Amino acid sequence: MKILILGIGGIGGFFGSYLQKSGVDVTFLVRPKRKDFLLKNGLKVISSIGNLKLIPNLVLAKELTPIYDIIIVSCKAYDLDQAIIDLKLTKGKGIIIPFLNGMTHLKKLDEEFGCENVMGGVAHISSTINENGTIEHFSHFKKLTFGNRLQNQNHLLEPFLDVCEKTKFDAVLSKNITLDLWKKWIFISTVAGATTLFSSTLGEISNHEVGKKTLIDLYEECRSIAKLNGFTIEDDEVNNVLNNITAEGSLIKASMQRDVEKNAFTEHEEIFGHLISKAQNYNFYSPILTSCYLKMKLYKEKLT
């Protein structure tokens, strides 16, 4: 099985490294400057499941050919248009598994590659690239969930699950990936919303009773939007999520907050803006989520 990974950051770089370490044929699609850096310095990962340093297999967009069975897309949502252009030479073979936040990316990928070739994917991880290019993994979350969005299961997903299970991270073949995408969407909206609104970790927020209540209320707002759109999350699972995001001393903060700290672009339109539009279809007002969205719109105006 040949795997191509577009995006060699906190998601693609992390999971791709452990796949390559386990012996899987993995290639990373990169730009020339990034290629030079990685060939000189290697790809480094710091994680509680074991640090890695390896020389990755690299390819430029102009060098691509349709030889890959699995194409993992793990760029930021605002880079997707360029990613689609870069991947055009791979058309004709394999399937695409995107691990992007929100849901807007699916329509764009469907239009270019066909919905039968575009799976659903969810990455459960807290990680980032530090100043020297090393990927740092911060939490115990290290799971990929993927599945077919259409009724007929794609024959490549089970072999992909098999190779993932030989690594140190967790992998699940979902029977309802659209529901899983919604679950991740409202989770990341809560975590990104709270940590950017208050410029703090989850632990710092929940250390205050009003902060803990705000986290819970924000999650319930997002959960209500999912339910209005036909996706219900059961109470037992909700309790587990709330226990995680309000855990005492949690050092977790969303990658969006890390991007803010770097004065970088963020995915607030795809995560907050699109979710709010889903709420507006049902005349549902989400005041906390809307405040998070406004905070990030103001941030973007100052950034540009």
Buried (B, 14 or more C-beta within 10 A) or exposed (E): BBBBBBBBBBBBBBBBBBBBBBEBBBBBBBEEEBBEBBEEEBBBBBBEBEEBEBEBBBBEBEEBEEEBBBBBBBBBBEBBEEBBEBBEEBBEEBBBBBBBBBBBBBEBBBEBBEEEBBBBBBBBBBBBBEEEBBBBBBBEBBBBBBBBBEEEEBEBBEEBBEBBEEBEBBBBBBEEBBBBBBBBBBBBBBBBBBBBBBEBBBBBBBBEEEBBEBBBBBBBBBBBBBBBBEBEBEEEEBEEBBEBBBEEEBEBBBBBBBBBEEEEBBBBBBBBBBBBEBBEEEEBEBEBBBBBBEBBEEBEEEEE
